[in-house]
Amino acid sequence: MTYAKKLTIAKILVSLGLCIYALLPFVVDFGETRFNQHTGISVNGHLYGNLMALPIMLWAVWGKKLHGTGRSVRLMAFLGLAFIMGFYLAAASRARLGSELQGFGHDFLILGMDGNLVPASMVFALLLSGIIMSIRRSPGVK
């Protein structure tokens, strides 16, 4: 497989991961609120910030002039991984923070696992796969 094809696959994987990360919380978290007033404004601010960053990140991945190279694909994937790792750290420290992954009456499982961890893990895998696919290897290495 040529590097151009691998880079296109990497762009698709990273774009898909970034879109899921930015758009899925709007589908899941908006509606009946389960936050107190201060937490709600903070969470909504983060959701809107992620949504506004999405077109810039996709432009960096797909743009032809300055961006769209393997480096920009990896940079955007690493940025997405930083956001996902923030979620994992918050989930790991939820007992110390006094928070939960699920709100009252909003708990759901996907294949027996927490419904928040499964999409986050899918995004993590997509972004990591995009990073691996975007690395140019020397011609002699198969």
C-alpha positions as CSV (number, residue, x, y, z in Angstrom):
1,M,0.0,0.0,0.0
2,T,1.4,3.4,-0.9
3,Y,2.0,6.1,1.6
4,A,-0.6,8.3,-0.1
5,K,-3.3,5.7,0.5
6,K,-2.2,5.1,4.1
7,L,-2.3,8.9,4.7
8,T,-5.8,9.0,3.3
9,I,-6.9,6.2,5.6
10,A,-5.2,8.0,8.5
11,K,-7.1,11.2,7.7
12,I,-10.4,9.3,7.6
13,L,-9.7,7.6,10.9
14,V,-8.6,10.8,12.7
15,S,-11.5,12.7,11.2
16,L,-14.0,10.1,12.3
17,G,-12.5,10.0,15.8
18,L,-12.6,13.8,16.1
19,C,-16.2,14.0,14.9
20,I,-17.3,11.4,17.3
21,Y,-15.6,13.1,20.2
22,A,-17.0,16.6,19.3
23,L,-20.6,15.6,18.2
24,L,-21.5,12.6,20.4
25,P,-21.8,14.5,23.7
26,F,-24.3,16.9,22.1
27,V,-26.5,13.9,21.3
28,V,-26.1,12.3,24.7
29,D,-25.7,15.1,27.2
30,F,-28.1,17.8,26.0
31,G,-31.7,17.5,27.0
32,E,-32.8,16.9,30.5
33,T,-30.0,18.4,32.6
34,R,-28.3,16.4,35.2
35,F,-25.8,19.0,36.4
36,N,-26.0,21.7,39.0
37,Q,-26.0,25.2,37.6
38,H,-22.2,25.9,37.8
39,T,-21.2,22.5,36.6
40,G,-23.7,22.8,33.7
41,I,-22.2,26.0,32.4
42,S,-18.7,24.5,32.6
43,V,-19.7,21.3,30.8
44,N,-21.7,23.2,28.2
45,G,-18.7,25.6,27.6
46,H,-16.5,22.6,27.0
47,L,-19.0,21.0,24.6
48,Y,-19.3,24.2,22.6
49,G,-15.5,24.7,22.6
50,N,-15.0,21.2,21.3
51,L,-17.7,21.8,18.6
52,M,-16.0,25.0,17.5
53,A,-12.6,23.4,17.4
54,L,-13.8,20.6,15.2
55,P,-13.8,22.5,11.8
56,I,-10.3,23.9,12.6
57,M,-9.0,20.4,13.4
58,L,-10.6,18.9,10.2
59,W,-9.1,21.8,8.1
60,A,-5.7,20.9,9.6
61,V,-6.2,17.3,8.6
62,W,-7.6,17.8,5.1
63,G,-6.4,21.2,4.0
64,K,-4.1,21.2,0.9
65,K,-2.1,24.4,1.2
66,L,-0.3,24.4,4.5
67,H,-1.7,21.3,6.2
68,G,-2.9,17.9,5.3
69,T,0.5,16.2,5.8
70,G,1.2,13.3,8.0
71,R,2.5,15.7,10.6
72,S,-0.7,17.6,10.8
73,V,-2.7,14.4,10.9
74,R,-0.6,13.2,13.8
75,L,-0.8,16.6,15.6
76,M,-4.6,16.7,15.5
77,A,-4.7,13.0,16.6
78,F,-2.4,13.8,19.5
79,L,-4.6,16.7,20.4
80,G,-7.7,14.5,20.3
81,L,-5.8,11.9,22.5
82,A,-5.1,14.6,25.0
83,F,-8.8,15.4,25.3
84,I,-9.6,11.6,25.7
85,M,-6.9,11.2,28.3
86,G,-8.5,14.1,30.2
87,F,-11.8,12.1,30.2
88,Y,-10.0,9.0,31.4
89,L,-8.2,10.9,34.2
90,A,-11.5,12.4,35.3
91,A,-13.1,9.0,35.2
92,A,-10.3,7.5,37.2
93,S,-10.5,10.2,39.9
94,R,-14.3,10.4,40.1
95,A,-14.4,9.1,43.7
96,R,-12.0,11.8,44.8
97,L,-14.0,14.4,42.8
98,G,-17.3,13.2,44.1
99,S,-18.7,12.6,40.7
100,E,-20.0,9.6,38.7
101,L,-19.9,8.5,35.1
102,Q,-23.7,8.3,34.9
103,G,-26.4,10.6,36.2
104,F,-29.5,9.5,38.0
105,G,-31.7,7.6,35.6
106,H,-29.2,7.9,32.8
107,D,-27.1,4.7,33.3
108,F,-26.7,2.5,30.3
109,L,-24.4,-0.3,29.3
110,I,-22.9,-1.2,26.0
111,L,-21.9,-4.9,25.8
112,G,-21.9,-4.9,29.6
113,M,-19.5,-2.0,29.9
114,D,-20.1,1.6,30.9
115,G,-21.8,3.6,28.1
116,N,-19.3,6.5,28.5
117,L,-16.1,4.4,28.4
118,V,-17.0,2.5,25.2
119,P,-17.3,5.5,22.9
120,A,-14.2,7.1,24.5
121,S,-12.3,3.9,23.9
122,M,-13.5,3.7,20.3
123,V,-12.3,7.3,19.7
124,F,-8.9,6.5,21.4
125,A,-8.5,3.4,19.0
126,L,-9.4,5.5,15.9
127,L,-7.0,8.2,16.8
128,L,-4.2,5.8,17.6
129,S,-4.8,3.9,14.4
130,G,-4.6,7.2,12.5
131,I,-1.3,8.0,14.1
132,I,0.2,4.6,13.2
133,M,-1.1,4.8,9.6
134,S,0.3,8.3,9.1
135,I,3.9,7.4,9.9
136,R,6.0,7.2,6.7
137,R,8.3,4.2,6.8
138,S,11.5,3.9,4.7
139,P,11.0,2.3,1.3
140,G,12.9,-0.9,2.3
141,V,10.8,-1.6,5.4
142,K,7.6,-3.6,4.7
